[in-house]
Amino acid sequence: MVDQVSRDTQAKDAGFGAYAAPRQRCEPNLLLATSMFLIFLVPNIILPLVFGIVLYGATFGNNGLSGYAGAIWGAAAAYALTLWAVYLNFRSDEGVILHSVGWRWPAHRLQAWLPMLAVFFGLIILGGSLYEQHLGQSLQQEITDLIRTIINSDWYPTAGVTLLLVCVLGPLVEELVFRGYLQSALNRHLPSWMAISLSSLVFAAIHFDLPALPVLLLAGVCLGTLYQLTRSLLPPVILHMAVNTYGVVNVSPSF
């Protein structure tokens, strides 16, 4: 009997079996944020390339859109993979504390944050328009032309995936990664303005579009500031969706 009690005590101290201490959720840290960033980045580099090559080869290059369509399907798969990783982290007993990455309702009433959202939307659109006028050319012209071509083509499944990726899945996943995980983790070590600036810089850089970098930075700062003010991902996700949808409507005369 004494031996059994001794073994039970040792097991409890060691954290085994029924005596194991309950696992606790954590706030986002730099290691977790970096992991989520890499889960987002690496598939977004590899999968569009692989899907593009496969689809181009499957059609023997007879359709000029096949490679681009494959890239879009690959990007959608990469974003879906990232969303799955976030879901698993949310479900894990040792996962992140949900409200610490903005997975909650805004701290302010709708009447308070909706005007802020409208102001930031105007800043991004106006800033982009003025910068394009300064450059004398449209930003991300190749991507714009590609989206227009696919949406107006008879590749209806790909057109649907393009709209889903640009207007819904992309904004949701990017806000989770860059505001929810990265900015929240940086906030634990840096002043708010610096956390917003660094997360915005990373957000702009991963688009790999040097001419559009200033506008992407502006968008990142607006999204990050809105997240910082509301403590919720809902307003920046809506803002991101609105900006992207505005861009799609502008490039597609049929809408």
DRENPA-3360 file (N, C-alpha, C; in nm, 2 decimals, always signed):
BEGIN
1 = MVDQVSRD = +0.08/-0.12/+0.00/+0.00/+0.00/+0.00/+0.09/+0.12/+0.00 ~ +0.19/+0.12/+0.09/+0.28/+0.24/+0.09/+0.35/+0.25/-0.04 ~ +0.39/+0.14/-0.10/+0.46/+0.15/-0.23/+0.37/+0.21/-0.34 ~ +0.24/+0.17/-0.33/+0.15/+0.22/-0.43/+0.13/+0.37/-0.42 ~ +0.12/+0.42/-0.29/+0.11/+0.56/-0.26/+0.23/+0.64/-0.31 ~ +0.35/+0.57/-0.29/+0.47/+0.63/-0.33/+0.48/+0.65/-0.48 ~ +0.44/+0.54/-0.55/+0.44/+0.54/-0.70/+0.34/+0.65/-0.75 ~ +0.22/+0.66/-0.68/+0.12/+0.76/-0.72/+0.18/+0.90/-0.71;
9 = TQAKDAGF = +0.25/+0.92/-0.59/+0.31/+1.05/-0.57/+0.41/+1.09/-0.67 ~ +0.50/+0.99/-0.70/+0.60/+1.01/-0.80/+0.54/+1.04/-0.94 ~ +0.43/+0.97/-0.97/+0.36/+0.99/-1.10/+0.30/+1.13/-1.10 ~ +0.24/+1.17/-0.99/+0.19/+1.31/-0.99/+0.29/+1.41/-1.00 ~ +0.41/+1.39/-0.93/+0.51/+1.49/-0.94/+0.57/+1.50/-1.08 ~ +0.58/+1.38/-1.15/+0.63/+1.38/-1.28/+0.53/+1.42/-1.39 ~ +0.41/+1.43/-1.35/+0.31/+1.48/-1.45/+0.26/+1.37/-1.54 ~ +0.25/+1.25/-1.50/+0.21/+1.14/-1.58/+0.06/+1.10/-1.55;
17 = GAYAAPRQ = +0.00/+1.04/-1.66/-0.13/+0.98/-1.64/-0.24/+1.07/-1.59 ~ -0.32/+1.02/-1.50/-0.43/+1.10/-1.45/-0.39/+1.22/-1.36 ~ -0.26/+1.21/-1.32/-0.21/+1.32/-1.23/-0.15/+1.43/-1.31 ~ -0.14/+1.42/-1.44/-0.08/+1.52/-1.52/-0.15/+1.65/-1.51 ~ -0.06/+1.76/-1.49/-0.12/+1.89/-1.48/-0.19/+1.93/-1.61 ~ -0.31/+2.00/-1.59/-0.38/+2.04/-1.71/-0.30/+2.13/-1.80 ~ -0.30/+2.10/-1.93/-0.23/+2.19/-2.03/-0.30/+2.32/-2.04 ~ -0.22/+2.43/-2.06/-0.28/+2.56/-2.06/-0.25/+2.63/-2.19;
25 = RCEPNLLL = -0.35/+2.71/-2.24/-0.33/+2.78/-2.36/-0.23/+2.90/-2.33 ~ -0.17/+2.95/-2.44/-0.07/+3.05/-2.43/-0.11/+3.18/-2.51 ~ -0.04/+3.29/-2.48/-0.06/+3.40/-2.57/+0.04/+3.39/-2.68 ~ +0.02/+3.46/-2.79/+0.11/+3.44/-2.91/+0.25/+3.49/-2.88 ~ +0.35/+3.41/-2.91/+0.48/+3.45/-2.89/+0.55/+3.45/-3.03 ~ +0.68/+3.50/-3.03/+0.75/+3.51/-3.15/+0.77/+3.38/-3.22 ~ +0.80/+3.27/-3.14/+0.82/+3.14/-3.20/+0.69/+3.09/-3.28 ~ +0.58/+3.11/-3.21/+0.45/+3.07/-3.27/+0.42/+3.15/-3.39;
33 = ATSMFLIF = +0.44/+3.29/-3.38/+0.41/+3.38/-3.49/+0.50/+3.34/-3.61 ~ +0.63/+3.31/-3.58/+0.72/+3.28/-3.69/+0.68/+3.15/-3.76 ~ +0.63/+3.05/-3.68/+0.59/+2.92/-3.73/+0.47/+2.94/-3.82 ~ +0.37/+3.02/-3.78/+0.26/+3.05/-3.86/+0.29/+3.12/-3.99 ~ +0.39/+3.21/-3.98/+0.44/+3.29/-4.10/+0.50/+3.19/-4.20 ~ +0.58/+3.10/-4.15/+0.65/+3.01/-4.24/+0.54/+2.91/-4.30 ~ +0.44/+2.87/-4.22/+0.34/+2.78/-4.28/+0.26/+2.86/-4.39 ~ +0.25/+2.99/-4.37/+0.19/+3.07/-4.47/+0.28/+3.09/-4.60;
41 = LVPNIILP = +0.40/+3.12/-4.57/+0.49/+3.16/-4.68/+0.54/+3.05/-4.77 ~ +0.59/+2.94/-4.71/+0.65/+2.84/-4.79/+0.55/+2.77/-4.89 ~ +0.43/+2.73/-4.84/+0.33/+2.68/-4.94/+0.29/+2.78/-5.05 ~ +0.29/+2.91/-5.01/+0.26/+3.01/-5.11/+0.36/+3.03/-5.21 ~ +0.48/+2.99/-5.19/+0.59/+2.99/-5.29/+0.59/+2.86/-5.37 ~ +0.57/+2.75/-5.31/+0.58/+2.62/-5.37/+0.46/+2.58/-5.45 ~ +0.34/+2.58/-5.38/+0.22/+2.52/-5.44/+0.17/+2.59/-5.57 ~ +0.18/+2.73/-5.58/+0.14/+2.79/-5.70/+0.23/+2.74/-5.82;
49 = LVFGIVLY = +0.36/+2.73/-5.79/+0.45/+2.68/-5.89/+0.42/+2.54/-5.94 ~ +0.40/+2.45/-5.84/+0.37/+2.31/-5.87/+0.23/+2.30/-5.94 ~ +0.13/+2.36/-5.89/+0.00/+2.35/-5.96/+0.01/+2.41/-6.10 ~ +0.08/+2.52/-6.12/+0.09/+2.58/-6.25/+0.16/+2.49/-6.35 ~ +0.27/+2.43/-6.31/+0.34/+2.34/-6.39/+0.25/+2.22/-6.43 ~ +0.18/+2.16/-6.33/+0.10/+2.04/-6.35/-0.01/+2.07/-6.45 ~ -0.09/+2.18/-6.43/-0.20/+2.22/-6.51/-0.15/+2.26/-6.65 ~ -0.04/+2.32/-6.66/+0.01/+2.36/-6.79/+0.05/+2.23/-6.87;
57 = GATFGNNG = +0.11/+2.14/-6.80/+0.15/+2.01/-6.86/+0.03/+1.93/-6.90 ~ -0.08/+1.93/-6.82/-0.20/+1.85/-6.84/-0.27/+1.90/-6.97 ~ -0.26/+2.03/-7.00/-0.32/+2.09/-7.12/-0.22/+2.10/-7.23 ~ -0.10/+2.05/-7.21/+0.01/+2.06/-7.31/+0.03/+2.20/-7.36 ~ +0.00/+2.30/-7.27/+0.02/+2.44/-7.30/-0.07/+2.49/-7.41 ~ -0.18/+2.42/-7.44/-0.27/+2.46/-7.55/-0.35/+2.58/-7.51 ~ -0.37/+2.60/-7.38/-0.45/+2.71/-7.33/-0.36/+2.80/-7.25 ~ -0.35/+2.93/-7.30/-0.26/+3.02/-7.24/-0.28/+3.05/-7.10;
65 = LSGYAGAI = -0.40/+3.02/-7.05/-0.44/+3.05/-6.91/-0.40/+2.94/-6.81 ~ -0.37/+2.82/-6.87/-0.36/+2.70/-6.78/-0.26/+2.72/-6.67 ~ -0.14/+2.77/-6.71/-0.04/+2.79/-6.60/-0.08/+2.89/-6.50 ~ -0.14/+3.00/-6.54/-0.19/+3.10/-6.44/-0.30/+3.04/-6.35 ~ -0.39/+2.97/-6.42/-0.50/+2.91/-6.34/-0.45/+2.81/-6.24 ~ -0.35/+2.73/-6.28/-0.29/+2.64/-6.18/-0.23/+2.72/-6.06 ~ -0.16/+2.83/-6.09/-0.10/+2.91/-5.99/-0.21/+2.96/-5.89 ~ -0.32/+3.00/-5.94/-0.43/+3.05/-5.85/-0.48/+2.93/-5.77;
73 = WGAAAAYA = -0.50/+2.82/-5.83/-0.55/+2.70/-5.75/-0.44/+2.66/-5.64 ~ -0.32/+2.68/-5.68/-0.21/+2.65/-5.58/-0.21/+2.75/-5.47 ~ -0.23/+2.88/-5.50/-0.24/+2.98/-5.40/-0.36/+2.95/-5.30 ~ -0.47/+2.92/-5.36/-0.59/+2.89/-5.28/-0.56/+2.77/-5.19 ~ -0.49/+2.67/-5.24/-0.45/+2.55/-5.15/-0.36/+2.59/-5.04 ~ -0.27/+2.68/-5.07/-0.17/+2.73/-4.97/-0.25/+2.81/-4.86 ~ -0.34/+2.89/-4.90/-0.42/+2.97/-4.80/-0.50/+2.88/-4.72 ~ -0.56/+2.78/-4.78/-0.65/+2.68/-4.71/-0.56/+2.60/-4.61;
81 = LTLWAVYL = -0.44/+2.57/-4.65/-0.35/+2.50/-4.56/-0.32/+2.58/-4.44 ~ -0.29/+2.71/-4.46/-0.26/+2.80/-4.35/-0.38/+2.81/-4.25 ~ -0.50/+2.82/-4.31/-0.62/+2.83/-4.23/-0.64/+2.70/-4.15 ~ -0.61/+2.59/-4.21/-0.62/+2.46/-4.13/-0.52/+2.46/-4.02 ~ -0.40/+2.51/-4.04/-0.30/+2.52/-3.93/-0.35/+2.61/-3.82 ~ -0.41/+2.72/-3.85/-0.47/+2.81/-3.75/-0.58/+2.74/-3.67 ~ -0.66/+2.67/-3.75/-0.77/+2.59/-3.68/-0.72/+2.49/-3.58 ~ -0.62/+2.41/-3.62/-0.56/+2.31/-3.54/-0.50/+2.38/-3.41;
89 = NFRSDEGV = -0.44/+2.50/-3.43/-0.38/+2.57/-3.31/-0.49/+2.62/-3.22 ~ -0.60/+2.66/-3.28/-0.72/+2.71/-3.20/-0.78/+2.59/-3.12 ~ -0.78/+2.47/-3.18/-0.84/+2.35/-3.12/-0.75/+2.29/-3.01 ~ -0.62/+2.31/-3.02/-0.53/+2.24/-2.94/-0.54/+2.29/-2.79 ~ -0.53/+2.20/-2.70/-0.53/+2.23/-2.55/-0.41/+2.33/-2.52 ~ -0.31/+2.32/-2.60/-0.19/+2.41/-2.57/-0.18/+2.52/-2.68 ~ -0.29/+2.54/-2.75/-0.30/+2.64/-2.85/-0.30/+2.78/-2.79 ~ -0.32/+2.88/-2.88/-0.31/+3.02/-2.84/-0.45/+3.05/-2.77;
97 = ILHSVGWR = -0.44/+3.15/-2.68/-0.56/+3.20/-2.62/-0.64/+3.28/-2.73 ~ -0.76/+3.25/-2.76/-0.83/+3.30/-2.88/-0.84/+3.45/-2.88 ~ -0.88/+3.51/-2.76/-0.89/+3.66/-2.76/-0.76/+3.73/-2.77 ~ -0.65/+3.66/-2.75/-0.52/+3.72/-2.76/-0.47/+3.74/-2.90 ~ -0.54/+3.67/-2.99/-0.51/+3.70/-3.14/-0.63/+3.76/-3.21 ~ -0.71/+3.83/-3.13/-0.82/+3.90/-3.18/-0.94/+3.82/-3.22 ~ -0.95/+3.70/-3.18/-1.06/+3.61/-3.21/-1.18/+3.64/-3.12 ~ -1.24/+3.76/-3.13/-1.34/+3.80/-3.04/-1.41/+3.93/-3.10;
105 = WPAHRLQA = -1.52/+3.97/-3.04/-1.59/+4.09/-3.09/-1.51/+4.21/-3.06 ~ -1.52/+4.32/-3.14/-1.45/+4.44/-3.11/-1.47/+4.49/-2.97 ~ -1.37/+4.56/-2.91/-1.39/+4.62/-2.78/-1.48/+4.74/-2.78 ~ -1.51/+4.80/-2.90/-1.60/+4.91/-2.91/-1.73/+4.87/-2.98 ~ -1.83/+4.95/-2.96/-1.96/+4.93/-3.03/-1.94/+4.96/-3.18 ~ -2.04/+4.90/-3.25/-2.03/+4.92/-3.40/-2.03/+5.06/-3.44 ~ -2.10/+5.15/-3.37/-2.10/+5.29/-3.40/-1.97/+5.35/-3.39 ~ -1.88/+5.29/-3.31/-1.75/+5.35/-3.29/-1.64/+5.30/-3.39;
113 = WLPMLAVF = -1.64/+5.17/-3.42/-1.54/+5.12/-3.51/-1.58/+5.13/-3.66 ~ -1.70/+5.13/-3.69/-1.74/+5.14/-3.83/-1.70/+5.27/-3.89 ~ -1.71/+5.39/-3.83/-1.65/+5.51/-3.89/-1.50/+5.50/-3.90 ~ -1.43/+5.43/-3.81/-1.28/+5.41/-3.82/-1.25/+5.33/-3.94 ~ -1.33/+5.23/-3.96/-1.31/+5.14/-4.08/-1.33/+5.22/-4.21 ~ -1.43/+5.30/-4.21/-1.46/+5.38/-4.33/-1.34/+5.48/-4.36 ~ -1.29/+5.54/-4.25/-1.18/+5.64/-4.27/-1.06/+5.56/-4.33 ~ -1.02/+5.45/-4.27/-0.91/+5.38/-4.32/-0.93/+5.33/-4.46;
121 = FGLIILGG = -1.05/+5.29/-4.49/-1.08/+5.24/-4.63/-1.05/+5.36/-4.73 ~ -1.10/+5.48/-4.69/-1.07/+5.60/-4.77/-0.93/+5.63/-4.79 ~ -0.85/+5.62/-4.68/-0.71/+5.64/-4.68/-0.64/+5.55/-4.78 ~ -0.67/+5.42/-4.77/-0.60/+5.32/-4.86/-0.63/+5.35/-5.00 ~ -0.76/+5.37/-5.03/-0.80/+5.39/-5.17/-0.74/+5.52/-5.23 ~ -0.75/+5.63/-5.15/-0.70/+5.76/-5.19/-0.55/+5.75/-5.20 ~ -0.48/+5.69/-5.10/-0.34/+5.68/-5.11/-0.29/+5.60/-5.23 ~ -0.36/+5.49/-5.26/-0.33/+5.41/-5.38/-0.35/+5.49/-5.51;
129 = SLYEQHLG = -0.46/+5.57/-5.52/-0.49/+5.64/-5.64/-0.38/+5.75/-5.66 ~ -0.35/+5.83/-5.55/-0.25/+5.93/-5.57/-0.12/+5.88/-5.60 ~ -0.08/+5.76/-5.55/+0.05/+5.71/-5.58/+0.06/+5.66/-5.72 ~ -0.05/+5.60/-5.77/-0.06/+5.56/-5.91/-0.05/+5.68/-6.00 ~ -0.11/+5.79/-5.97/-0.10/+5.91/-6.05/+0.05/+5.96/-6.05 ~ +0.11/+5.95/-5.93/+0.25/+6.00/-5.92/+0.34/+5.91/-6.01 ~ +0.31/+5.78/-6.01/+0.40/+5.69/-6.09/+0.36/+5.70/-6.24 ~ +0.24/+5.73/-6.27/+0.19/+5.74/-6.41/+0.16/+5.60/-6.46;
137 = QSLQQEIT = +0.13/+5.51/-6.37/+0.10/+5.37/-6.41/+0.02/+5.30/-6.30 ~ -0.06/+5.20/-6.34/-0.13/+5.12/-6.24/-0.04/+5.03/-6.17 ~ -0.07/+5.02/-6.04/+0.00/+4.92/-5.95/-0.04/+4.78/-5.98 ~ +0.05/+4.69/-5.97/+0.02/+4.54/-5.99/-0.06/+4.52/-6.12 ~ -0.01/+4.58/-6.23/-0.08/+4.58/-6.35/-0.09/+4.44/-6.41 ~ +0.02/+4.36/-6.39/+0.01/+4.22/-6.44/-0.09/+4.14/-6.37 ~ -0.10/+4.15/-6.24/-0.20/+4.08/-6.16/-0.34/+4.13/-6.20 ~ -0.35/+4.26/-6.21/-0.48/+4.31/-6.25/-0.53/+4.26/-6.38;
145 = DLIRTIIN = -0.44/+4.26/-6.48/-0.47/+4.20/-6.61/-0.51/+4.06/-6.61 ~ -0.44/+3.98/-6.52/-0.46/+3.84/-6.51/-0.60/+3.81/-6.45 ~ -0.63/+3.89/-6.34/-0.76/+3.87/-6.28/-0.87/+3.91/-6.38 ~ -0.86/+4.01/-6.45/-0.96/+4.05/-6.55/-0.98/+3.95/-6.65 ~ -0.87/+3.89/-6.70/-0.87/+3.79/-6.81/-0.94/+3.66/-6.76 ~ -0.91/+3.62/-6.64/-0.97/+3.50/-6.58/-1.11/+3.51/-6.55 ~ -1.15/+3.63/-6.49/-1.29/+3.65/-6.45/-1.38/+3.66/-6.58 ~ -1.33/+3.72/-6.69/-1.40/+3.73/-6.81/-1.39/+3.62/-6.91;
153 = SDWYPTAG = -1.32/+3.51/-6.86/-1.30/+3.40/-6.95/-1.41/+3.29/-6.92 ~ -1.40/+3.18/-6.99/-1.49/+3.07/-6.96/-1.44/+2.97/-6.86 ~ -1.33/+3.01/-6.79/-1.28/+2.92/-6.69/-1.36/+2.95/-6.56 ~ -1.48/+2.91/-6.55/-1.57/+2.95/-6.45/-1.52/+2.90/-6.31 ~ -1.48/+2.78/-6.29/-1.44/+2.74/-6.16/-1.32/+2.82/-6.11 ~ -1.22/+2.84/-6.21/-1.10/+2.92/-6.17/-1.14/+3.07/-6.14 ~ -1.24/+3.12/-6.21/-1.29/+3.26/-6.18/-1.35/+3.26/-6.04 ~ -1.43/+3.16/-6.01/-1.49/+3.15/-5.88/-1.38/+3.14/-5.77;
161 = VTLLLVCV = -1.28/+3.06/-5.79/-1.17/+3.05/-5.69/-1.09/+3.18/-5.68 ~ -1.07/+3.25/-5.79/-1.00/+3.37/-5.79/-1.08/+3.47/-5.70 ~ -1.21/+3.48/-5.72/-1.29/+3.58/-5.64/-1.29/+3.54/-5.49 ~ -1.30/+3.41/-5.46/-1.30/+3.36/-5.33/-1.16/+3.39/-5.26 ~ -1.05/+3.37/-5.34/-0.92/+3.39/-5.28/-0.89/+3.54/-5.25 ~ -0.93/+3.62/-5.35/-0.90/+3.76/-5.34/-0.99/+3.83/-5.24 ~ -1.11/+3.80/-5.24/-1.21/+3.88/-5.16/-1.24/+3.82/-5.02 ~ -1.22/+3.69/-5.00/-1.26/+3.63/-4.88/-1.14/+3.56/-4.81;
169 = LGPLVEEL = -1.09/+3.45/-4.87/-0.99/+3.37/-4.81/-0.86/+3.44/-4.78 ~ -0.81/+3.52/-4.88/-0.69/+3.59/-4.86/-0.69/+3.69/-4.75 ~ -0.79/+3.78/-4.74/-0.80/+3.87/-4.63/-0.81/+3.81/-4.49 ~ -0.89/+3.70/-4.49/-0.91/+3.63/-4.36/-0.78/+3.57/-4.31 ~ -0.71/+3.50/-4.40/-0.58/+3.43/-4.36/-0.47/+3.53/-4.33 ~ -0.46/+3.63/-4.41/-0.35/+3.73/-4.39/-0.37/+3.81/-4.26 ~ -0.49/+3.84/-4.23/-0.52/+3.91/-4.10/-0.49/+3.82/-3.98 ~ -0.52/+3.69/-3.99/-0.49/+3.60/-3.89/-0.34/+3.59/-3.87;
177 = VFRGYLQS = -0.27/+3.58/-3.97/-0.12/+3.56/-3.96/-0.05/+3.69/-3.92 ~ -0.08/+3.80/-3.99/+0.00/+3.92/-3.97/-0.05/+4.01/-3.86 ~ -0.18/+4.02/-3.84/-0.23/+4.09/-3.73/-0.25/+4.01/-3.60 ~ -0.32/+3.89/-3.62/-0.35/+3.81/-3.51/-0.23/+3.75/-3.44 ~ -0.14/+3.69/-3.52/-0.03/+3.62/-3.46/+0.09/+3.71/-3.45 ~ +0.14/+3.77/-3.56/+0.26/+3.85/-3.57/+0.25/+3.97/-3.49 ~ +0.15/+4.06/-3.52/+0.15/+4.19/-3.45/+0.12/+4.17/-3.30 ~ +0.04/+4.07/-3.26/+0.01/+4.04/-3.12/+0.13/+3.99/-3.05;
185 = ALNRHLPS = +0.21/+3.91/-3.12/+0.34/+3.87/-3.05/+0.44/+3.98/-3.04 ~ +0.45/+4.07/-3.14/+0.54/+4.18/-3.13/+0.49/+4.28/-3.02 ~ +0.36/+4.29/-3.00/+0.31/+4.38/-2.90/+0.35/+4.34/-2.76 ~ +0.39/+4.22/-2.74/+0.43/+4.18/-2.61/+0.57/+4.22/-2.57 ~ +0.65/+4.26/-2.68/+0.79/+4.30/-2.66/+0.82/+4.45/-2.70 ~ +0.73/+4.51/-2.78/+0.76/+4.64/-2.84/+0.65/+4.73/-2.82 ~ +0.67/+4.86/-2.83/+0.56/+4.96/-2.83/+0.46/+4.93/-2.94 ~ +0.34/+4.97/-2.93/+0.24/+4.94/-3.03/+0.28/+4.99/-3.16;
193 = WMAISLSS = +0.33/+5.12/-3.17/+0.36/+5.17/-3.30/+0.47/+5.09/-3.37 ~ +0.56/+5.04/-3.30/+0.67/+4.96/-3.36/+0.62/+4.82/-3.40 ~ +0.53/+4.76/-3.32/+0.47/+4.63/-3.36/+0.39/+4.65/-3.49 ~ +0.31/+4.76/-3.50/+0.23/+4.78/-3.62/+0.32/+4.80/-3.74 ~ +0.43/+4.88/-3.72/+0.52/+4.91/-3.83/+0.59/+4.78/-3.88 ~ +0.64/+4.70/-3.79/+0.72/+4.58/-3.83/+0.62/+4.48/-3.90 ~ +0.51/+4.46/-3.84/+0.41/+4.36/-3.90/+0.37/+4.41/-4.04 ~ +0.35/+4.54/-4.05/+0.31/+4.60/-4.18/+0.42/+4.59/-4.28;
201 = LVFAAIHF = +0.55/+4.60/-4.24/+0.66/+4.58/-4.33/+0.67/+4.44/-4.38 ~ +0.65/+4.35/-4.29/+0.65/+4.20/-4.33/+0.53/+4.18/-4.43 ~ +0.42/+4.23/-4.39/+0.30/+4.21/-4.47/+0.32/+4.27/-4.62 ~ +0.38/+4.38/-4.62/+0.41/+4.44/-4.76/+0.51/+4.37/-4.83 ~ +0.61/+4.32/-4.76/+0.73/+4.25/-4.83/+0.68/+4.12/-4.89 ~ +0.59/+4.05/-4.83/+0.56/+3.91/-4.88/+0.48/+3.92/-5.01 ~ +0.43/+4.04/-5.04/+0.36/+4.05/-5.17/+0.46/+4.06/-5.29 ~ +0.59/+4.07/-5.26/+0.69/+4.07/-5.36/+0.66/+4.16/-5.48;
209 = DLPALPVL = +0.62/+4.29/-5.44/+0.59/+4.39/-5.55/+0.65/+4.52/-5.50 ~ +0.77/+4.54/-5.55/+0.85/+4.66/-5.50/+0.78/+4.79/-5.54 ~ +0.73/+4.81/-5.66/+0.66/+4.94/-5.69/+0.54/+4.97/-5.61 ~ +0.47/+4.86/-5.56/+0.35/+4.88/-5.48/+0.38/+4.88/-5.33 ~ +0.51/+4.87/-5.29/+0.54/+4.86/-5.15/+0.49/+4.98/-5.07 ~ +0.50/+5.11/-5.11/+0.44/+5.21/-5.03/+0.29/+5.20/-5.00 ~ +0.22/+5.16/-5.10/+0.07/+5.15/-5.08/+0.04/+5.02/-4.99 ~ +0.12/+4.92/-5.01/+0.10/+4.80/-4.92/+0.14/+4.83/-4.78;
217 = LLAGVCLG = +0.24/+4.91/-4.76/+0.28/+4.96/-4.63/+0.16/+5.04/-4.56 ~ +0.11/+5.13/-4.64/+0.00/+5.21/-4.59/-0.12/+5.12/-4.55 ~ -0.15/+5.03/-4.64/-0.26/+4.93/-4.61/-0.23/+4.86/-4.48 ~ -0.11/+4.81/-4.46/-0.07/+4.73/-4.35/-0.08/+4.82/-4.22 ~ -0.04/+4.94/-4.23/-0.05/+5.03/-4.11/-0.19/+5.06/-4.07 ~ -0.28/+5.08/-4.17/-0.42/+5.10/-4.15/-0.49/+4.98/-4.09 ~ -0.46/+4.86/-4.14/-0.51/+4.74/-4.09/-0.46/+4.71/-3.95 ~ -0.33/+4.74/-3.93/-0.27/+4.71/-3.79/-0.32/+4.81/-3.69;
225 = TLYQLTRS = -0.34/+4.94/-3.73/-0.40/+5.04/-3.63/-0.54/+5.00/-3.60 ~ -0.62/+4.96/-3.70/-0.76/+4.93/-3.67/-0.76/+4.81/-3.57 ~ -0.67/+4.71/-3.59/-0.67/+4.59/-3.50/-0.63/+4.64/-3.36 ~ -0.53/+4.73/-3.36/-0.48/+4.77/-3.23/-0.59/+4.85/-3.15 ~ -0.67/+4.93/-3.22/-0.78/+5.01/-3.16/-0.89/+4.92/-3.11 ~ -0.93/+4.82/-3.19/-1.05/+4.74/-3.16/-1.02/+4.62/-3.09 ~ -0.89/+4.57/-3.09/-0.86/+4.44/-3.02/-0.93/+4.33/-3.08 ~ -0.97/+4.34/-3.21/-1.05/+4.23/-3.27/-1.00/+4.22/-3.42;
233 = LLPPVILH = -1.01/+4.10/-3.47/-0.97/+4.08/-3.61/-1.09/+4.11/-3.70 ~ -1.21/+4.12/-3.65/-1.33/+4.14/-3.73/-1.32/+4.27/-3.82 ~ -1.29/+4.39/-3.76/-1.28/+4.51/-3.84/-1.17/+4.51/-3.94 ~ -1.04/+4.47/-3.91/-0.94/+4.46/-4.02/-0.97/+4.36/-4.13 ~ -1.04/+4.25/-4.09/-1.08/+4.15/-4.19/-1.18/+4.21/-4.29 ~ -1.28/+4.28/-4.23/-1.38/+4.34/-4.32/-1.32/+4.45/-4.40 ~ -1.23/+4.53/-4.35/-1.16/+4.64/-4.42/-1.08/+4.58/-4.54 ~ -1.00/+4.47/-4.51/-0.92/+4.40/-4.61/-1.01/+4.35/-4.72;
241 = MAVNTYGV = -1.12/+4.28/-4.68/-1.21/+4.23/-4.78/-1.27/+4.34/-4.87 ~ -1.30/+4.46/-4.80/-1.36/+4.57/-4.88/-1.26/+4.63/-4.98 ~ -1.13/+4.64/-4.94/-1.03/+4.70/-5.03/-1.01/+4.60/-5.15 ~ -1.00/+4.48/-5.12/-0.97/+4.38/-5.23/-1.09/+4.37/-5.32 ~ -1.21/+4.37/-5.26/-1.33/+4.37/-5.35/-1.35/+4.49/-5.43 ~ -1.31/+4.60/-5.38/-1.31/+4.73/-5.46/-1.21/+4.72/-5.57 ~ -1.10/+4.66/-5.55/-1.00/+4.64/-5.66/-1.05/+4.54/-5.77 ~ -1.12/+4.43/-5.73/-1.18/+4.34/-5.82/-1.29/+4.41/-5.91;
249 = VNVSPSF = -1.37/+4.48/-5.84/-1.48/+4.55/-5.91/-1.42/+4.65/-6.02 ~ -1.32/+4.71/-5.98/-1.25/+4.81/-6.07/-1.19/+4.75/-6.19 ~ -1.13/+4.63/-6.17/-1.06/+4.57/-6.29/-1.15/+4.48/-6.37 ~ -1.28/+4.47/-6.33/-1.37/+4.38/-6.41/-1.49/+4.47/-6.46 ~ -1.49/+4.51/-6.59/-1.60/+4.59/-6.64/-1.73/+4.52/-6.64 ~ -1.73/+4.38/-6.63/-1.86/+4.31/-6.63/-1.93/+4.31/-6.50 ~ -1.86/+4.36/-6.39/-1.92/+4.36/-6.26/-2.00/+4.49/-6.24;
% end
